[in-house]
Amino acid sequence: MLVQNKGNYILHAAGVMLIPGANKISEAEWKDFSSHPIMKKVVDDGDVVAEKSFGELTAPKAVELVKDTFDPSLLEAWKKEDSRKTVQEAIDAQLAVINGENEDE
C-alpha cells in the first residue's frame, strides 16, 4: 500500500520508517505504524495518509503524489504501470529533479 508522509521529516515507529513523500509498505506495517500511540496523532492530523493503489488515484492526485516522491525506484515502477500522459510527464519531471537535470541556476 502507498503511504504519503506529508511532513518534511523521516518518521519512524513500530519498526516502520517513512521518508517524506510516498512510501510503499505492507498493510501489516501500516497497521502497526498507524496504531502506534505517537503516530496515531500524526495520522489523525492528516500528516500521514494511506493512499489507494497508484493506478486507482485520479490523474491530478497521482501527479500531486509524484511531485512529493523522492524514491526513483518507486517512480520508475509507477512509470511502467501508468499510461496517463500527465502522469508520465510528471514522473519524467520528478526523475529529472532527483537526478539534478534541468538545473537553470
N, C-alpha and C positions, 0 to 999 in steps of 0.2 A: 504494500500500500504506500501511497505517497503522503508525506507529512511535510508541511511547509512551516519552517521556523521563520517568522516574520521579523524577528529581532536581529540585532547586529552582533550577537554573541553566541558562542557554542553553548548548547545546553546538554547537560549530562545527568542522567538519573536512571536508576534501576538497570544499569548496565547498557543503556542506550545513549548514544551520542548523536545530537542533531546539530549539523552545521547551519549557519544562516542560509536560507533558501530552501530548495526542495531536497528531500531525503527519501530514500526508499528503504522501508523497514517492514518487518513481518507484522501481521495482526497481533501476534502474541507480544512482540516488543512494544507495539503501540499501547496495548492493554496495560502492560507493566509501567510504561512511561507515564501515560495519562492518569493512572491511578496513584502515582507517587504523590505523597502529601504536598510537597513543594511545587511540583509541576502541574498538579491539578488546577491551581490558581492561574498559572500561565495559560493553560488550555482554556479554562473558563473565561479568561480575559480576551481570548482570540489571538494571542501572540504566537500560538502554535495551532495549526489547523490540519486535520486529516482531510485529504482530498480524495475524490473518486480516482479511478484509474485515469491515466493521462488521456487516453483516447476518448473517454466519456466527457471530458471537460469541453465547454464551449470554446470556440476559437479565441475569443478575447481573453477568457480566463486562462487558457493554455499559454497564450502569448505572455500574459502577466506572470505566470509561473516560470516560463522560460527566462524572462528577464531577471528573475530572482534566483536563478540556479547557477551554481559555480562548479558543478561536477561534470567535467567533459564526457565521461563515460555515460552518465545519465542522459545528457543532451544528445549524444550520438544514438543511444537506444531509442529515444523519442523520435529522432530524425528518421529512423528506419521504420517505425510503426505508424507515423502520422503523415498523411499526404496533403494536408491542407496547406495551400500556398503561403498564407500569412504566418502560419506556424513554422513552416520550413524557413522562411525568411528570418523570423525571429531567432530560430536556433542558429542559423548561419551567423547572424549578427552577434549573438551572445558568445559563440565559439571564437569569433574574431576578437572580441573584447578580452576573453580569457587568454587567448594566445598573443595578446599585445599587438594585434594588427590594427590598421586604420587609426593609428595614433596621429592626430594632426598637431599635437603640441610639440 
